[in-house]
Amino acid sequence: MCRDTYPDRPIGVAGLRFAGQSQVFHVYATWAGWAFDHAGWNREAHLLAITACRTSTRVIRSPAPATT
């Protein structure tokens, strides 16, 4: 929906995975340093920090593969 609403803006998709793991456990939209997920819009750095704190595990941002 974001890409349909704002076709001229570089809205991306990224995921989070635990360090050392290959499986992504959380996916969210990205735009200009912001992340959008079930909790609404938050700074992407804040999302990563809070997730690492809550899980007591280092998390890695994984860009989603390009789609057409």
N, CA, C and O of each residue as an XYZ file, in Angstrom:
272
protein
N       0.816     -1.189      0.000
C       0.000      0.000      0.000
C       0.868      1.266      0.000
O       0.537      2.240     -0.676
N       1.971      1.259      0.749
C       2.849      2.436      0.779
C       3.356      2.773     -0.610
O       3.356      3.938     -1.007
N       3.787      1.767     -1.349
C       4.321      2.019     -2.689
C       3.248      2.525     -3.632
O       3.544      3.318     -4.526
N       2.011      2.090     -3.456
C       0.913      2.594     -4.281
C       0.573      4.038     -3.926
O       0.270      4.838     -4.810
N       0.622      4.373     -2.647
C       0.279      5.713     -2.184
C       1.372      6.723     -2.498
O       1.076      7.867     -2.845
N       2.629      6.316     -2.380
C       3.770      7.210     -2.597
C       4.722      6.608     -3.636
O       5.831      6.209     -3.284
N       4.317      6.535     -4.895
C       5.155      5.873     -5.904
C       6.486      6.578     -6.171
O       7.418      5.954     -6.678
N       6.591      7.860     -5.841
C       7.826      8.606     -6.092
C       8.817      8.561     -4.927
O       9.911      9.115     -5.033
N       8.460      7.921     -3.836
C       9.330      7.853     -2.664
C       9.968      6.471     -2.548
O       9.332      5.464     -2.859
N      11.226      6.421     -2.101
C      11.938      5.149     -2.019
C      11.568      4.330     -0.773
O      12.373      4.192      0.148
N      10.362      3.799     -0.759
C       9.916      2.974      0.365
C      10.438      1.559      0.143
O      10.214      0.960     -0.909
N      11.128      1.040      1.132
C      11.723     -0.279      1.019
C      11.113     -1.266      1.998
O      10.178     -0.945      2.731
N      11.658     -2.466      1.994
C      11.247     -3.519      2.910
C      12.518     -4.129      3.483
O      13.472     -4.395      2.752
N      12.528     -4.348      4.783
C      13.673     -4.964      5.445
C      13.167     -5.977      6.458
O      11.978     -6.020      6.777
N      14.079     -6.781      6.950
C      13.721     -7.776      7.948
C      14.770     -7.827      9.044
O      15.881     -7.317      8.893
N      14.399     -8.444     10.135
C      15.334     -8.642     11.246
C      15.563    -10.142     11.420
O      14.648    -10.956     11.290
N      16.804    -10.471     11.717
C      17.152    -11.847     12.052
C      18.121    -11.812     13.220
O      18.813    -10.819     13.441
N      18.161    -12.897     13.957
C      19.108    -12.987     15.064
C      20.497    -13.223     14.508
O      20.653    -13.920     13.506
N      21.507    -12.655     15.143
C      22.898    -12.843     14.721
C      23.204    -14.336     14.663
O      22.873    -15.082     15.585
N      23.834    -14.761     13.583
C      24.177    -16.169     13.408
C      23.070    -17.014     12.819
O      23.268    -18.203     12.571
N      21.906    -16.425     12.589
C      20.774    -17.152     12.019
C      20.473    -16.621     10.624
O      20.767    -15.465     10.323
N      19.901    -17.442      9.791
C      19.565    -16.999      8.436
C      18.092    -16.650      8.274
O      17.728    -15.949      7.330
N      17.246    -17.121      9.170
C      15.811    -16.905      9.051
C      15.399    -15.526      9.579
O      15.762    -15.147     10.693
N      14.655    -14.797      8.788
C      14.107    -13.493      9.196
C      12.881    -13.740     10.066
O      12.029    -14.557      9.719
N      12.787    -13.038     11.194
C      11.644    -13.222     12.089
C      10.714    -12.012     12.149
O       9.639    -12.086     12.745
N      11.120    -10.901     11.535
C      10.273     -9.700     11.558
C      10.532     -8.904     10.287
O      11.685     -8.668      9.927
N       9.472     -8.492      9.608
C       9.584     -7.726      8.362
C       8.863     -6.402      8.552
O       7.815     -6.336      9.196
N       9.443     -5.336      7.978
C       8.856     -4.003      8.128
C       9.194     -3.139      6.916
O      10.135     -3.425      6.175
N       8.414     -2.086      6.729
C       8.670     -1.118      5.653
C       9.687     -0.095      6.153
O       9.741      0.208      7.345
N      10.494      0.435      5.229
C      11.502      1.436      5.582
C      11.342      2.664      4.705
O      10.939      2.574      3.545
N      11.666      3.810      5.282
C      11.636      5.067      4.528
C      12.430      6.123      5.276
O      12.064      6.509      6.387
N      13.509      6.589      4.676
C      14.307      7.711      5.184
C      14.666      7.574      6.666
O      14.505      8.523      7.434
N      15.152      6.397      7.068
C      15.553      6.188      8.450
C      14.429      5.777      9.381
O      14.654      5.591     10.577
N      13.219      5.632      8.849
C      12.061      5.246      9.641
C      11.665      3.818      9.312
O      11.951      3.318      8.223
N      11.007      3.167     10.258
C      10.502      1.810     10.079
C       9.015      1.800     10.401
O       8.572      2.439     11.355
N       8.243      1.063      9.590
C       6.812      0.920      9.848
C       6.486     -0.550     10.010
O       6.735     -1.359      9.116
N       5.918     -0.889     11.178
C       5.468     -2.250     11.440
C       4.189     -2.191     12.263
O       3.513     -1.162     12.280
N       3.850     -3.266     12.938
C       2.614     -3.313     13.719
C       2.550     -2.255     14.817
O       1.467     -1.954     15.319
N       3.685     -1.691     15.194
C       3.719     -0.654     16.238
C       3.655      0.755     15.658
O       3.736      1.732     16.402
N       3.511      0.872     14.334
C       3.458      2.184     13.700
C       4.830      2.629     13.232
O       5.730      1.809     13.055
N       4.990      3.944     13.030
C       6.258      4.517     12.556
C       7.184      4.781     13.730
O       6.797      5.431     14.701
N       8.418      4.272     13.638
C       9.461      4.501     14.629
C      10.786      4.625     13.903
O      10.922      4.136     12.781
N      11.754      5.261     14.513
C      13.094      5.306     13.936
C      13.598      3.870     13.797
O      13.434      3.062     14.710
N      14.210      3.554     12.653
C      14.679      2.192     12.425
C      15.727      1.787     13.462
O      15.713      0.651     13.938
N      16.622      2.685     13.814
C      17.638      2.383     14.828
C      16.981      2.037     16.167
O      17.460      1.166     16.893
N      15.892      2.719     16.483
C      15.164      2.451     17.725
C      14.537      1.055     17.671
O      14.587      0.316     18.654
N      13.949      0.692     16.529
C      13.354     -0.635     16.369
C      14.403     -1.724     16.604
O      14.145     -2.695     17.316
N      15.580     -1.562     16.009
C      16.649     -2.551     16.192
C      17.100     -2.623     17.648
O      17.274     -3.715     18.189
N      17.289     -1.479     18.278
C      17.748     -1.446     19.669
C      16.725     -2.064     20.621
O      17.092     -2.854     21.491
N      15.466     -1.718     20.467
C      14.413     -2.259     21.339
C      14.276     -3.762     21.144
O      14.120     -4.502     22.115
N      14.332     -4.221     19.891
C      14.214     -5.655     19.623
C      15.376     -6.416     20.246
O      15.171     -7.474     20.842
N      16.588     -5.895     20.117
C      17.753     -6.542     20.724
C      17.629     -6.575     22.243
O      17.971     -7.573     22.878
N      17.147     -5.497     22.813
C      16.987     -5.422     24.271
C      15.933     -6.429     24.753
O      16.152     -7.143     25.732
N      14.809     -6.480     24.071
C      13.717     -7.377     24.484
C      14.075     -8.848     24.303
O      13.627     -9.686     25.086
N      14.861     -9.174     23.302
C      15.211    -10.573     23.047
C      16.535    -10.969     23.686
O      16.887    -12.149     23.693
N      17.274    -10.002     24.223
C      18.602    -10.232     24.801
C      19.545    -10.900     23.801
O      20.426    -11.673     24.177
N      19.342    -10.589     22.526
C      20.143    -11.166     21.451
C      20.434    -10.087     20.429
O      19.582     -9.242     20.155
N      21.631    -10.107     19.863
C      21.964     -9.154     18.804
C      21.131     -9.468     17.572
O      20.999    -10.628     17.181
N      20.571     -8.432     16.963
C      19.776     -8.614     15.747
C      20.482     -7.954     14.567
O      21.220     -6.982     14.727
N      20.242     -8.496     13.398
C      20.852     -8.032     12.160
C      19.739     -7.589     11.224
O      18.731     -8.279     11.073
N      19.928     -6.433     10.596
C      18.976     -5.946      9.590
C      19.289     -6.650      8.277
O      20.432     -6.652      7.820
N      18.277     -7.239      7.683
C      18.433     -7.919      6.403
C      17.555     -7.252      5.370
O      16.331     -7.270      5.497
N      18.156     -6.658      4.341
C      17.315     -6.076      3.293
C      16.550     -7.164      2.568
O      17.077     -8.247      2.316
N      15.327     -6.875      2.241
C      14.514     -7.836      1.499
C      14.964     -7.880      0.049
O      15.454     -6.877     -0.469
N      14.812     -9.016     -0.618
C      15.176     -9.067     -2.026
C      14.325     -8.119     -2.848
O      13.174     -7.852     -2.500
N      14.877     -7.616     -3.924
C      14.144     -6.696     -4.799
C      12.950     -7.412     -5.418
O      13.022     -8.587     -5.778
N      11.853     -6.671     -5.532
C      10.656     -7.222     -6.168
C      10.293     -6.365     -7.361
O      10.666     -5.193     -7.430
N       9.584     -6.935     -8.280
C       9.144     -6.174     -9.444
C       7.656     -6.122     -9.513
O       7.102     -5.520    -10.433
